[in-house]
Amino acid sequence: MRVSFAQLFPPPRFLAMPSVGIDVSDTSVKFVELIHGKKGTEVGRFGEMSIPEGVVTSGKITDPDGLVAVLTQLRQEHNIRFVRATLPEEQGYLFETTISSDADDVKTAIEFVLEENVPLTPSEAVIGYDLVGAPKKRGDRRAVVSVFPYESADRYAGLFHRAGLVPLSLEIEPQAIARAVLDPAATGSTCIVDIGRGRSGLALASGRFVRFATTLSTGGDAVTEAIQAATPEATPEEIVAIKNDKGVSYLKQHGTDALEPVTTLAGEILRYITYWNTHDDTVAGHRAPVSKVILCGGNANIAGLPEMLAQQLKVPTSRANVWRNILSLDTEIPPIHFRDSLGFAPAIGLALRSVSNTDPLFFN
């Protein structure tokens, strides 16, 4: 019988405990747990809780007590203790740098160039990095660095602790999404668009690593408003049905103005793809052009949206398979309906950190 290292030398209990990926948005908290089962990685606890309006606004916590109340309820109802959570992309920074083969310490090398890339000093920052290979000279390494203000990260962690939760890790949301929707062996460049209600997140990845992330001004609420304007008598439930069942074709029937939210979103995405395709990486040199666009987020369900974006962007576009690194859709039925699963991409990516060895290294 083959005995694993973990059986001979089990990790401390708090490290071995399953952790739950928690994604806090402006309107809800989504959570997913992955566990080691008889068939491999399996989905454990999962769910969603609403956040009252005004508690979180554009990624900023405007009512800390309100968020603590939601997280406390989540802990009590689902018996959750250890968590991995996202940090809002709007408050973080992402850049690349070269780590010289002569560098004695990666941490020191990154800190040395930090203020050239972000408006924070090393003492003000929580820093994560992935080493992704050699760029130009043999022995040199390329690091993708994510930075978050220490004060904000500490505040987020403090709120989880107040709710009785233990945060094992915090990371910027696009990194968690990429872990869920990209093949770990991916090559080439991919554009990932997380379509939310009021805004959308865009990430550009080379291989499996996010190299650029930003926030777009257009989200699904703009489509909702366009449908409401075209059909004033429609109820909220009917508008959701129109979005998900007719979507782009319905907007086209009501003219250019109705279609404007989709064309605006396409224009924003195209601007960043064009820049990526036409400008070399300052660290790594030439990079592959974007070969596909992956959509996730609850508003990626708008009917006809992938086809419309593919036509506008001239790049193959599809909705994400958030289960690709967990189970096969050919042999298993996921516990979350496909339409709902698109909004769980960040939480799934966070949960994957508990069952994989792809964690970035963090220090502060």
Secondary structure by P-SEA (a helix, b strand, c coil): cccccccccccccccccbbbbbbbcccbbbbbbbbbccccccccccbbbbbccccccccccccaaaaaaaaaaaaaaccccccccccccccccccccccccccccaaaaaaaaccccccccccccbbbbbbccccccccbbbbbbbbccaaaaaaaaaaaaaacccccccccaaaaaaacccccccccbbbbbbccccbbbbbbbccccccbbbbbcccaaaaaaaaaaacccccaaaaaaaaaaccaaaaaaaccccaaaaaaaaaaaaaaaaaaaccccccccccccccbbbbbcccccccaaaaaaaaaaccbbbbbcccccccccccccccccccccccaaaaaaaaacccccccccccc
